[in-house]
Amino acid sequence: MTIRQVAEALSLEVLCSENNLDGEIEGGYASDMLSCVMAGAQKGNIWVTLLTHLNVIAVAVLLEIPAVIISEHAPIAPPVLQKAADEGIVVLHSTENTYTVVGKLYELGVK
């Protein structure tokens, strides 16, 4: 499944790196603790979190996570989005809470 397909199916707002929407998603991970993400997420996962600081992008780059969904419409500072764009990380925005987003991803077949 592509990032574009996920974004369309969940009605997510694309905040940056629109050119990378055709990247493949190989699984998913949800956590707001960076140490847990570093220990448990895998290359190709889509990451669901409430966190919006610069370290989210750093971890996504380190783990080769192509897309991050920010849940609950949490505000994201422009420098964070700029760094994500510079690194090619797609940042998606949802008004729904993390639990709901993860449930919808699972229903789509992202496991």
Biopython code that builds the backbone (N, CA, C, O; Angstrom):
import numpy as np
from Bio.PDB.StructureBuilder import StructureBuilder

atoms = [
    (1, "MET", "N", (0.852, -1.175, 0.000)),
    (1, "MET", "CA", (0.000, 0.000, 0.000)),
    (1, "MET", "C", (0.897, 1.237, 0.000)),
    (1, "MET", "O", (1.932, 1.267, 0.667)),
    (2, "THR", "N", (0.491, 2.249, -0.751)),
    (2, "THR", "CA", (1.287, 3.472, -0.810)),
    (2, "THR", "C", (0.831, 4.479, 0.239)),
    (2, "THR", "O", (-0.259, 4.378, 0.802)),
    (3, "ILE", "N", (1.699, 5.446, 0.478)),
    (3, "ILE", "CA", (1.353, 6.534, 1.394)),
    (3, "ILE", "C", (0.131, 7.275, 0.857)),
    (3, "ILE", "O", (-0.755, 7.659, 1.620)),
    (4, "ARG", "N", (0.089, 7.472, -0.444)),
    (4, "ARG", "CA", (-1.047, 8.157, -1.076)),
    (4, "ARG", "C", (-2.354, 7.417, -0.787)),
    (4, "ARG", "O", (-3.358, 8.043, -0.444)),
    (5, "GLN", "N", (-2.345, 6.099, -0.922)),
    (5, "GLN", "CA", (-3.549, 5.313, -0.668)),
    (5, "GLN", "C", (-3.998, 5.449, 0.783)),
    (5, "GLN", "O", (-5.193, 5.551, 1.059)),
    (6, "VAL", "N", (-3.051, 5.450, 1.701)),
    (6, "VAL", "CA", (-3.376, 5.630, 3.115)),
    (6, "VAL", "C", (-3.967, 7.018, 3.338)),
    (6, "VAL", "O", (-5.003, 7.163, 3.988)),
    (7, "ALA", "N", (-3.308, 8.029, 2.799)),
    (7, "ALA", "CA", (-3.772, 9.409, 2.984)),
    (7, "ALA", "C", (-5.186, 9.598, 2.452)),
    (7, "ALA", "O", (-6.015, 10.243, 3.094)),
    (8, "GLU", "N", (-5.460, 9.037, 1.285)),
    (8, "GLU", "CA", (-6.792, 9.172, 0.702)),
    (8, "GLU", "C", (-7.836, 8.389, 1.497)),
    (8, "GLU", "O", (-8.928, 8.898, 1.748)),
    (9, "ALA", "N", (-7.514, 7.169, 1.891)),
    (9, "ALA", "CA", (-8.472, 6.328, 2.609)),
    (9, "ALA", "C", (-8.837, 6.904, 3.974)),
    (9, "ALA", "O", (-9.970, 6.751, 4.430)),
    (10, "LEU", "N", (-7.877, 7.571, 4.630)),
    (10, "LEU", "CA", (-8.115, 8.124, 5.954)),
    (10, "LEU", "C", (-8.410, 9.623, 5.930)),
    (10, "LEU", "O", (-8.540, 10.251, 6.981)),
    (11, "SER", "N", (-8.515, 10.194, 4.730)),
    (11, "SER", "CA", (-8.764, 11.639, 4.572)),
    (11, "SER", "C", (-7.756, 12.471, 5.361)),
    (11, "SER", "O", (-8.126, 13.386, 6.097)),
    (12, "LEU", "N", (-6.490, 12.140, 5.195)),
    (12, "LEU", "CA", (-5.425, 12.840, 5.897)),
    (12, "LEU", "C", (-4.955, 14.042, 5.101)),
    (12, "LEU", "O", (-4.926, 14.020, 3.870)),
    (13, "GLU", "N", (-4.591, 15.080, 5.813)),
    (13, "GLU", "CA", (-4.023, 16.277, 5.189)),
    (13, "GLU", "C", (-2.523, 16.052, 4.988)),
    (13, "GLU", "O", (-1.823, 15.674, 5.928)),
    (14, "VAL", "N", (-2.038, 16.278, 3.797)),
    (14, "VAL", "CA", (-0.608, 16.149, 3.489)),
    (14, "VAL", "C", (0.045, 17.492, 3.776)),
    (14, "VAL", "O", (-0.313, 18.503, 3.172)),
    (15, "LEU", "N", (1.003, 17.501, 4.699)),
    (15, "LEU", "CA", (1.638, 18.756, 5.097)),
    (15, "LEU", "C", (2.965, 19.014, 4.400)),
    (15, "LEU", "O", (3.381, 20.165, 4.271)),
    (16, "CYS", "N", (3.634, 17.960, 3.950)),
    (16, "CYS", "CA", (4.894, 18.155, 3.227)),
    (16, "CYS", "C", (5.315, 16.873, 2.518)),
    (16, "CYS", "O", (4.788, 15.791, 2.777)),
    (17, "SER", "N", (6.270, 17.027, 1.626)),
    (17, "SER", "CA", (6.858, 15.925, 0.851)),
    (17, "SER", "C", (5.837, 15.230, -0.043)),
    (17, "SER", "O", (5.821, 14.003, -0.146)),
    (18, "GLU", "N", (4.988, 16.023, -0.687)),
    (18, "GLU", "CA", (3.961, 15.486, -1.582)),
    (18, "GLU", "C", (4.555, 14.615, -2.692)),
    (18, "GLU", "O", (3.889, 13.708, -3.191)),
    (19, "ASN", "N", (5.791, 14.884, -3.074)),
    (19, "ASN", "CA", (6.439, 14.114, -4.141)),
    (19, "ASN", "C", (6.746, 12.680, -3.735)),
    (19, "ASN", "O", (7.089, 11.859, -4.586)),
    (20, "ASN", "N", (6.628, 12.368, -2.453)),
    (20, "ASN", "CA", (6.959, 11.026, -1.965)),
    (20, "ASN", "C", (5.720, 10.199, -1.608)),
    (20, "ASN", "O", (5.837, 9.173, -0.939)),
    (21, "LEU", "N", (4.562, 10.627, -2.040)),
    (21, "LEU", "CA", (3.325, 9.930, -1.681)),
    (21, "LEU", "C", (3.199, 8.544, -2.298)),
    (21, "LEU", "O", (2.373, 7.748, -1.852)),
    (22, "ASP", "N", (3.988, 8.245, -3.297)),
    (22, "ASP", "CA", (3.910, 6.919, -3.913)),
    (22, "ASP", "C", (4.849, 5.913, -3.249)),
    (22, "ASP", "O", (4.993, 4.786, -3.725)),
    (23, "GLY", "N", (5.489, 6.321, -2.149)),
    (23, "GLY", "CA", (6.310, 5.397, -1.380)),
    (23, "GLY", "C", (5.465, 4.302, -0.761)),
    (23, "GLY", "O", (4.307, 4.521, -0.404)),
    (24, "GLU", "N", (6.052, 3.123, -0.638)),
    (24, "GLU", "CA", (5.333, 1.965, -0.093)),
    (24, "GLU", "C", (5.379, 1.937, 1.433)),
    (24, "GLU", "O", (6.382, 2.293, 2.053)),
    (25, "ILE", "N", (4.269, 1.506, 2.012)),
    (25, "ILE", "CA", (4.161, 1.286, 3.455)),
    (25, "ILE", "C", (4.183, -0.220, 3.687)),
    (25, "ILE", "O", (3.415, -0.961, 3.074)),
    (26, "GLU", "N", (5.062, -0.662, 4.570)),
    (26, "GLU", "CA", (5.223, -2.094, 4.824)),
    (26, "GLU", "C", (4.697, -2.529, 6.185)),
    (26, "GLU", "O", (4.772, -3.705, 6.539)),
    (27, "GLY", "N", (4.169, -1.584, 6.941)),
    (27, "GLY", "CA", (3.651, -1.888, 8.267)),
    (27, "GLY", "C", (3.424, -0.589, 9.013)),
    (27, "GLY", "O", (3.589, 0.496, 8.456)),
    (28, "GLY", "N", (3.051, -0.702, 10.258)),
    (28, "GLY", "CA", (2.782, 0.496, 11.029)),
    (28, "GLY", "C", (3.287, 0.403, 12.453)),
    (28, "GLY", "O", (3.545, -0.682, 12.974)),
    (29, "TYR", "N", (3.422, 1.560, 13.070)),
    (29, "TYR", "CA", (3.847, 1.633, 14.464)),
    (29, "TYR", "C", (3.199, 2.869, 15.080)),
    (29, "TYR", "O", (3.063, 3.895, 14.413)),
    (30, "ALA", "N", (2.801, 2.779, 16.339)),
    (30, "ALA", "CA", (2.214, 3.912, 17.048)),
    (30, "ALA", "C", (2.845, 4.042, 18.418)),
    (30, "ALA", "O", (2.840, 3.098, 19.208)),
    (31, "SER", "N", (3.388, 5.216, 18.695)),
    (31, "SER", "CA", (3.934, 5.508, 20.014)),
    (31, "SER", "C", (4.283, 6.982, 20.092)),
    (31, "SER", "O", (4.585, 7.620, 19.084)),
    (32, "ASP", "N", (4.236, 7.509, 21.306)),
    (32, "ASP", "CA", (4.665, 8.873, 21.560)),
    (32, "ASP", "C", (5.989, 8.899, 22.321)),
    (32, "ASP", "O", (6.455, 9.967, 22.720)),
    (33, "MET", "N", (6.585, 7.750, 22.521)),
    (33, "MET", "CA", (7.889, 7.665, 23.196)),
    (33, "MET", "C", (8.945, 7.333, 22.148)),
    (33, "MET", "O", (8.933, 6.255, 21.554)),
    (34, "LEU", "N", (9.854, 8.273, 21.933)),
    (34, "LEU", "CA", (10.861, 8.085, 20.902)),
    (34, "LEU", "C", (11.699, 6.839, 21.134)),
    (34, "LEU", "O", (12.070, 6.163, 20.174)),
    (35, "SER", "N", (12.001, 6.525, 22.370)),
    (35, "SER", "CA", (12.806, 5.334, 22.656)),
    (35, "SER", "C", (12.066, 4.059, 22.252)),
    (35, "SER", "O", (12.684, 3.109, 21.772)),
    (36, "CYS", "N", (10.756, 4.036, 22.441)),
    (36, "CYS", "CA", (9.967, 2.879, 22.011)),
    (36, "CYS", "C", (9.946, 2.771, 20.494)),
    (36, "CYS", "O", (10.051, 1.673, 19.948)),
    (37, "VAL", "N", (9.814, 3.888, 19.820)),
    (37, "VAL", "CA", (9.820, 3.882, 18.358)),
    (37, "VAL", "C", (11.167, 3.371, 17.854)),
    (37, "VAL", "O", (11.221, 2.555, 16.935)),
    (38, "MET", "N", (12.241, 3.850, 18.453)),
    (38, "MET", "CA", (13.574, 3.422, 18.028)),
    (38, "MET", "C", (13.787, 1.930, 18.250)),
    (38, "MET", "O", (14.519, 1.286, 17.499)),
    (39, "ALA", "N", (13.153, 1.382, 19.272)),
    (39, "ALA", "CA", (13.306, -0.040, 19.571)),
    (39, "ALA", "C", (12.337, -0.917, 18.782)),
    (39, "ALA", "O", (12.646, -2.075, 18.503)),
    (40, "GLY", "N", (11.163, -0.379, 18.417)),
    (40, "GLY", "CA", (10.142, -1.244, 17.857)),
    (40, "GLY", "C", (9.725, -1.003, 16.421)),
    (40, "GLY", "O", (9.263, -1.925, 15.749)),
    (41, "ALA", "N", (9.877, 0.215, 15.942)),
    (41, "ALA", "CA", (9.470, 0.506, 14.565)),
    (41, "ALA", "C", (10.499, -0.056, 13.592)),
    (41, "ALA", "O", (11.658, -0.273, 13.945)),
    (42, "GLN", "N", (10.054, -0.284, 12.373)),
    (42, "GLN", "CA", (10.933, -0.853, 11.360)),
    (42, "GLN", "C", (10.913, -0.014, 10.097)),
    (42, "GLN", "O", (9.986, 0.759, 9.853)),
    (43, "LYS", "N", (11.950, -0.183, 9.306)),
    (43, "LYS", "CA", (12.040, 0.485, 8.011)),
    (43, "LYS", "C", (10.751, 0.224, 7.225)),
    (43, "LYS", "O", (10.267, -0.907, 7.161)),
    (44, "GLY", "N", (10.211, 1.276, 6.636)),
    (44, "GLY", "CA", (9.008, 1.138, 5.827)),
    (44, "GLY", "C", (7.699, 1.268, 6.581)),
    (44, "GLY", "O", (6.630, 1.251, 5.972)),
    (45, "ASN", "N", (7.768, 1.400, 7.915)),
    (45, "ASN", "CA", (6.544, 1.588, 8.696)),
    (45, "ASN", "C", (5.999, 3.000, 8.504)),
    (45, "ASN", "O", (6.735, 3.929, 8.171)),
    (46, "ILE", "N", (4.694, 3.138, 8.722)),
    (46, "ILE", "CA", (4.090, 4.453, 8.879)),
    (46, "ILE", "C", (3.912, 4.633, 10.381)),
    (46, "ILE", "O", (3.442, 3.720, 11.060)),
    (47, "TRP", "N", (4.276, 5.786, 10.904)),
    (47, "TRP", "CA", (4.315, 6.031, 12.351)),
    (47, "TRP", "C", (3.200, 6.991, 12.714)),
    (47, "TRP", "O", (3.055, 8.048, 12.101)),
    (48, "VAL", "N", (2.408, 6.619, 13.717)),
    (48, "VAL", "CA", (1.323, 7.465, 14.220)),
    (48, "VAL", "C", (1.723, 7.991, 15.592)),
    (48, "VAL", "O", (2.088, 7.216, 16.476)),
    (49, "THR", "N", (1.654, 9.320, 15.771)),
    (49, "THR", "CA", (2.078, 9.936, 17.023)),
    (49, "THR", "C", (1.405, 11.288, 17.218)),
    (49, "THR", "O", (0.904, 11.897, 16.272)),
    (50, "LEU", "N", (1.406, 11.736, 18.452)),
    (50, "LEU", "CA", (0.983, 13.097, 18.795)),
    (50, "LEU", "C", (2.170, 14.059, 18.809)),
    (50, "LEU", "O", (1.993, 15.276, 18.758)),
    (51, "LEU", "N", (3.372, 13.507, 18.878)),
    (51, "LEU", "CA", (4.571, 14.338, 18.977)),
    (51, "LEU", "C", (4.775, 15.155, 17.713)),
    (51, "LEU", "O", (4.513, 14.688, 16.604)),
    (52, "THR", "N", (5.242, 16.375, 17.894)),
    (52, "THR", "CA", (5.426, 17.250, 16.736)),
    (52, "THR", "C", (6.763, 17.981, 16.749)),
    (52, "THR", "O", (6.938, 18.959, 16.021)),
    (53, "HIS", "N", (7.702, 17.524, 17.561)),
    (53, "HIS", "CA", (8.973, 18.249, 17.599)),
    (53, "HIS", "C", (9.984, 17.650, 16.624)),
    (53, "HIS", "O", (9.748, 16.595, 16.035)),
    (54, "LEU", "N", (11.076, 18.319, 16.469)),
    (54, "LEU", "CA", (12.088, 17.988, 15.468)),
    (54, "LEU", "C", (12.644, 16.575, 15.619)),
    (54, "LEU", "O", (13.042, 15.962, 14.628)),
    (55, "ASN", "N", (12.676, 16.059, 16.823)),
    (55, "ASN", "CA", (13.222, 14.714, 17.032)),
    (55, "ASN", "C", (12.388, 13.630, 16.360)),
    (55, "ASN", "O", (12.903, 12.551, 16.070)),
    (56, "VAL", "N", (11.116, 13.898, 16.110)),
    (56, "VAL", "CA", (10.276, 12.946, 15.378)),
    (56, "VAL", "C", (10.866, 12.729, 13.984)),
    (56, "VAL", "O", (10.957, 11.596, 13.510)),
    (57, "ILE", "N", (11.258, 13.802, 13.345)),
    (57, "ILE", "CA", (11.825, 13.702, 12.005)),
    (57, "ILE", "C", (13.178, 13.000, 12.059)),
    (57, "ILE", "O", (13.488, 12.188, 11.188)),
    (58, "ALA", "N", (13.980, 13.304, 13.068)),
    (58, "ALA", "CA", (15.279, 12.653, 13.204)),
    (58, "ALA", "C", (15.133, 11.141, 13.351)),
    (58, "ALA", "O", (15.882, 10.385, 12.733)),
    (59, "VAL", "N", (14.187, 10.699, 14.153)),
    (59, "VAL", "CA", (13.957, 9.266, 14.342)),
    (59, "VAL", "C", (13.421, 8.641, 13.052)),
    (59, "VAL", "O", (13.828, 7.540, 12.680)),
    (60, "ALA", "N", (12.520, 9.330, 12.377)),
    (60, "ALA", "CA", (11.990, 8.813, 11.110)),
    (60, "ALA", "C", (13.115, 8.627, 10.093)),
    (60, "ALA", "O", (13.148, 7.623, 9.382)),
    (61, "VAL", "N", (14.020, 9.574, 10.023)),
    (61, "VAL", "CA", (15.155, 9.460, 9.098)),
    (61, "VAL", "C", (16.045, 8.302, 9.501)),
    (61, "VAL", "O", (16.428, 7.492, 8.656)),
    (62, "LEU", "N", (16.377, 8.212, 10.768)),
    (62, "LEU", "CA", (17.245, 7.151, 11.272)),
    (62, "LEU", "C", (16.701, 5.763, 10.961)),
    (62, "LEU", "O", (17.454, 4.868, 10.578)),
    (63, "LEU", "N", (15.392, 5.586, 11.125)),
    (63, "LEU", "CA", (14.768, 4.274, 10.940)),
    (63, "LEU", "C", (14.237, 4.049, 9.526)),
    (63, "LEU", "O", (13.701, 2.983, 9.224)),
    (64, "GLU", "N", (14.386, 5.050, 8.661)),
    (64, "GLU", "CA", (13.867, 4.983, 7.296)),
    (64, "GLU", "C", (12.355, 4.779, 7.267)),
    (64, "GLU", "O", (11.821, 3.954, 6.525)),
    (65, "ILE", "N", (11.693, 5.567, 8.109)),
    (65, "ILE", "CA", (10.231, 5.611, 8.154)),
    (65, "ILE", "C", (9.800, 6.674, 7.152)),
    (65, "ILE", "O", (10.127, 7.847, 7.328)),
    (66, "PRO", "N", (9.075, 6.292, 6.105)),
    (66, "PRO", "CA", (8.770, 7.249, 5.034)),
    (66, "PRO", "C", (7.659, 8.249, 5.341)),
    (66, "PRO", "O", (7.556, 9.282, 4.681)),
    (67, "ALA", "N", (6.822, 7.947, 6.345)),
    (67, "ALA", "CA", (5.691, 8.831, 6.616)),
    (67, "ALA", "C", (5.312, 8.794, 8.095)),
    (67, "ALA", "O", (5.388, 7.759, 8.757)),
    (68, "VAL", "N", (4.904, 9.958, 8.583)),
    (68, "VAL", "CA", (4.453, 10.110, 9.964)),
    (68, "VAL", "C", (3.064, 10.727, 9.933)),
    (68, "VAL", "O", (2.831, 11.725, 9.251)),
    (69, "ILE", "N", (2.146, 10.125, 10.677)),
    (69, "ILE", "CA", (0.809, 10.699, 10.841)),
    (69, "ILE", "C", (0.756, 11.362, 12.213)),
    (69, "ILE", "O", (0.952, 10.709, 13.238)),
    (70, "ILE", "N", (0.490, 12.652, 12.218)),
    (70, "ILE", "CA", (0.306, 13.389, 13.464)),
    (70, "ILE", "C", (-1.187, 13.392, 13.764)),
    (70, "ILE", "O", (-1.986, 13.916, 12.989)),
    (71, "SER", "N", (-1.553, 12.802, 14.894)),
    (71, "SER", "CA", (-2.971, 12.658, 15.240)),
    (71, "SER", "C", (-3.479, 13.846, 16.052)),
    (71, "SER", "O", (-2.711, 14.706, 16.484)),
    (72, "GLU", "N", (-4.788, 13.865, 16.244)),
    (72, "GLU", "CA", (-5.499, 14.855, 17.054)),
    (72, "GLU", "C", (-5.234, 16.289, 16.623)),
    (72, "GLU", "O", (-5.325, 17.215, 17.428)),
    (73, "HIS", "N", (-4.907, 16.466, 15.356)),
    (73, "HIS", "CA", (-4.682, 17.774, 14.760)),
    (73, "HIS", "C", (-3.703, 18.603, 15.573)),
    (73, "HIS", "O", (-3.849, 19.820, 15.691)),
    (74, "ALA", "N", (-2.690, 17.923, 16.140)),
    (74, "ALA", "CA", (-1.673, 18.618, 16.920)),
    (74, "ALA", "C", (-0.935, 19.612, 16.025)),
    (74, "ALA", "O", (-0.610, 19.289, 14.882)),
    (75, "PRO", "N", (-0.668, 20.813, 16.529)),
    (75, "PRO", "CA", (0.015, 21.826, 15.719)),
    (75, "PRO", "C", (1.485, 21.456, 15.482)),
    (75, "PRO", "O", (2.154, 20.910, 16.359)),
    (76, "ILE", "N", (1.962, 21.766, 14.281)),
    (76, "ILE", "CA", (3.335, 21.437, 13.897)),
    (76, "ILE", "C", (4.028, 22.722, 13.474)),
    (76, "ILE", "O", (3.526, 23.447, 12.615)),
    (77, "ALA", "N", (5.173, 23.004, 14.071)),
    (77, "ALA", "CA", (5.913, 24.223, 13.769)),
    (77, "ALA", "C", (6.530, 24.161, 12.372)),
    (77, "ALA", "O", (6.970, 23.097, 11.937)),
    (78, "PRO", "N", (6.562, 25.274, 11.681)),
    (78, "PRO", "CA", (7.145, 25.308, 10.337)),
    (78, "PRO", "C", (8.568, 24.733, 10.233)),
    (78, "PRO", "O", (8.862, 24.057, 9.247)),
    (79, "PRO", "N", (9.465, 24.971, 11.207)),
    (79, "PRO", "CA", (10.799, 24.375, 11.068)),
    (79, "PRO", "C", (10.788, 22.835, 11.056)),
    (79, "PRO", "O", (11.641, 22.212, 10.424)),
    (80, "VAL", "N", (9.832, 22.237, 11.747)),
    (80, "VAL", "CA", (9.708, 20.776, 11.748)),
    (80, "VAL", "C", (9.273, 20.298, 10.366)),
    (80, "VAL", "O", (9.814, 19.326, 9.838)),
    (81, "LEU", "N", (8.311, 20.972, 9.796)),
    (81, "LEU", "CA", (7.850, 20.602, 8.456)),
    (81, "LEU", "C", (8.946, 20.831, 7.418)),
    (81, "LEU", "O", (9.083, 20.054, 6.473)),
    (82, "GLN", "N", (9.722, 21.891, 7.594)),
    (82, "GLN", "CA", (10.814, 22.150, 6.659)),
    (82, "GLN", "C", (11.861, 21.046, 6.729)),
    (82, "GLN", "O", (12.358, 20.598, 5.696)),
    (83, "LYS", "N", (12.199, 20.607, 7.931)),
    (83, "LYS", "CA", (13.168, 19.522, 8.083)),
    (83, "LYS", "C", (12.630, 18.236, 7.468)),
    (83, "LYS", "O", (13.363, 17.511, 6.795)),
    (84, "ALA", "N", (11.355, 17.955, 7.696)),
    (84, "ALA", "CA", (10.741, 16.763, 7.100)),
    (84, "ALA", "C", (10.809, 16.841, 5.581)),
    (84, "ALA", "O", (11.144, 15.856, 4.922)),
    (85, "ALA", "N", (10.496, 17.990, 5.028)),
    (85, "ALA", "CA", (10.562, 18.168, 3.576)),
    (85, "ALA", "C", (11.994, 17.989, 3.078)),
    (85, "ALA", "O", (12.222, 17.347, 2.052)),
    (86, "ASP", "N", (12.952, 18.553, 3.799)),
    (86, "ASP", "CA", (14.359, 18.423, 3.414)),
    (86, "ASP", "C", (14.798, 16.965, 3.394)),
    (86, "ASP", "O", (15.627, 16.571, 2.573)),
    (87, "GLU", "N", (14.239, 16.165, 4.299)),
    (87, "GLU", "CA", (14.615, 14.755, 4.426)),
    (87, "GLU", "C", (13.714, 13.825, 3.614)),
    (87, "GLU", "O", (13.974, 12.624, 3.530)),
    (88, "GLY", "N", (12.657, 14.377, 3.018)),
    (88, "GLY", "CA", (11.755, 13.560, 2.206)),
    (88, "GLY", "C", (10.759, 12.744, 3.008)),
    (88, "GLY", "O", (10.188, 11.781, 2.495)),
    (89, "ILE", "N", (10.547, 13.117, 4.254)),
    (89, "ILE", "CA", (9.580, 12.421, 5.109)),
    (89, "ILE", "C", (8.203, 13.045, 4.895)),
    (89, "ILE", "O", (8.043, 14.256, 5.043)),
    (90, "VAL", "N", (7.219, 12.234, 4.551)),
    (90, "VAL", "CA", (5.852, 12.725, 4.382)),
    (90, "VAL", "C", (5.239, 12.902, 5.770)),
    (90, "VAL", "O", (5.253, 11.984, 6.590)),
    (91, "VAL", "N", (4.705, 14.085, 6.015)),
    (91, "VAL", "CA", (3.994, 14.344, 7.268)),
    (91, "VAL", "C", (2.520, 14.523, 6.930)),
    (91, "VAL", "O", (2.142, 15.362, 6.113)),
    (92, "LEU", "N", (1.703, 13.708, 7.584)),
    (92, "LEU", "CA", (0.259, 13.707, 7.378)),
    (92, "LEU", "C", (-0.418, 14.142, 8.671)),
    (92, "LEU", "O", (0.103, 13.898, 9.759)),
    (93, "HIS", "N", (-1.564, 14.780, 8.558)),
    (93, "HIS", "CA", (-2.272, 15.317, 9.711)),
    (93, "HIS", "C", (-3.663, 14.702, 9.788)),
    (93, "HIS", "O", (-4.363, 14.602, 8.781)),
    (94, "SER", "N", (-4.056, 14.293, 10.983)),
    (94, "SER", "CA", (-5.391, 13.758, 11.212)),
    (94, "SER", "C", (-6.050, 14.501, 12.365)),
    (94, "SER", "O", (-5.387, 14.900, 13.322)),
    (95, "THR", "N", (-7.351, 14.680, 12.263)),
    (95, "THR", "CA", (-8.099, 15.267, 13.368)),
    (95, "THR", "C", (-8.485, 14.203, 14.396)),
    (95, "THR", "O", (-8.897, 14.524, 15.511)),
    (96, "GLU", "N", (-8.349, 12.933, 14.006)),
    (96, "GLU", "CA", (-8.764, 11.840, 14.884)),
    (96, "GLU", "C", (-7.656, 11.462, 15.859)),
    (96, "GLU", "O", (-6.486, 11.775, 15.638)),
    (97, "ASN", "N", (-8.041, 10.780, 16.947)),
    (97, "ASN", "CA", (-7.044, 10.372, 17.927)),
    (97, "ASN", "C", (-6.242, 9.169, 17.421)),
    (97, "ASN", "O", (-6.630, 8.506, 16.459)),
    (98, "THR", "N", (-5.143, 8.909, 18.076)),
    (98, "THR", "CA", (-4.225, 7.852, 17.655)),
    (98, "THR", "C", (-4.919, 6.498, 17.587)),
    (98, "THR", "O", (-4.710, 5.746, 16.635)),
    (99, "TYR", "N", (-5.729, 6.183, 18.565)),
    (99, "TYR", "CA", (-6.423, 4.893, 18.603)),
    (99, "TYR", "C", (-7.271, 4.694, 17.353)),
    (99, "TYR", "O", (-7.246, 3.626, 16.742)),
    (100, "THR", "N", (-8.014, 5.716, 16.980)),
    (100, "THR", "CA", (-8.878, 5.639, 15.801)),
    (100, "THR", "C", (-8.058, 5.504, 14.526)),
    (100, "THR", "O", (-8.388, 4.697, 13.657)),
    (101, "VAL", "N", (-7.000, 6.283, 14.410)),
    (101, "VAL", "CA", (-6.140, 6.220, 13.219)),
    (101, "VAL", "C", (-5.543, 4.825, 13.075)),
    (101, "VAL", "O", (-5.550, 4.254, 11.984)),
    (102, "VAL", "N", (-5.032, 4.279, 14.164)),
    (102, "VAL", "CA", (-4.425, 2.947, 14.116)),
    (102, "VAL", "C", (-5.465, 1.897, 13.731)),
    (102, "VAL", "O", (-5.176, 0.995, 12.945)),
    (103, "GLY", "N", (-6.669, 2.009, 14.281)),
    (103, "GLY", "CA", (-7.736, 1.066, 13.921)),
    (103, "GLY", "C", (-8.054, 1.115, 12.437)),
    (103, "GLY", "O", (-8.253, 0.077, 11.807)),
    (104, "LYS", "N", (-8.103, 2.308, 11.881)),
    (104, "LYS", "CA", (-8.378, 2.447, 10.451)),
    (104, "LYS", "C", (-7.231, 1.900, 9.604)),
    (104, "LYS", "O", (-7.462, 1.288, 8.561)),
    (105, "LEU", "N", (-6.001, 2.121, 10.050)),
    (105, "LEU", "CA", (-4.853, 1.556, 9.328)),
    (105, "LEU", "C", (-4.924, 0.040, 9.326)),
    (105, "LEU", "O", (-4.665, -0.602, 8.308)),
    (106, "TYR", "N", (-5.271, -0.522, 10.458)),
    (106, "TYR", "CA", (-5.382, -1.980, 10.563)),
    (106, "TYR", "C", (-6.465, -2.501, 9.625)),
    (106, "TYR", "O", (-6.269, -3.511, 8.949)),
    (107, "GLU", "N", (-7.602, -1.817, 9.583)),
    (107, "GLU", "CA", (-8.685, -2.215, 8.675)),
    (107, "GLU", "C", (-8.253, -2.160, 7.202)),
    (107, "GLU", "O", (-8.732, -2.933, 6.373)),
    (108, "LEU", "N", (-7.341, -1.231, 6.897)),
    (108, "LEU", "CA", (-6.819, -1.121, 5.533)),
    (108, "LEU", "C", (-5.830, -2.240, 5.187)),
    (108, "LEU", "O", (-5.494, -2.450, 4.022)),
    (109, "GLY", "N", (-5.377, -2.943, 6.210)),
    (109, "GLY", "CA", (-4.416, -4.003, 5.983)),
    (109, "GLY", "C", (-2.989, -3.640, 6.364)),
    (109, "GLY", "O", (-2.059, -4.409, 6.122)),
    (110, "VAL", "N", (-2.820, -2.467, 6.961)),
    (110, "VAL", "CA", (-1.493, -2.051, 7.453)),
    (110, "VAL", "C", (-1.334, -2.664, 8.836)),
    (110, "VAL", "O", (-1.997, -2.248, 9.786)),
    (111, "LYS", "N", (-0.469, -3.636, 8.944)),
    (111, "LYS", "CA", (-0.321, -4.355, 10.206)),
    (111, "LYS", "C", (1.088, -4.257, 10.737)),
    (111, "LYS", "O", (1.389, -4.808, 11.796)),
]
sb = StructureBuilder()
sb.init_structure("model")
sb.init_model(0)
sb.init_chain("A")
sb.init_seg("    ")
for serial, (resi, resn, name, xyz) in enumerate(atoms, 1):
    if name == "N":
        sb.init_residue(resn, " ", resi, " ")
    sb.init_atom(name, np.array(xyz, "f"), 0.0, 1.0, " ", f" {name:<3s}", serial, name[0])
structure = sb.get_structure()
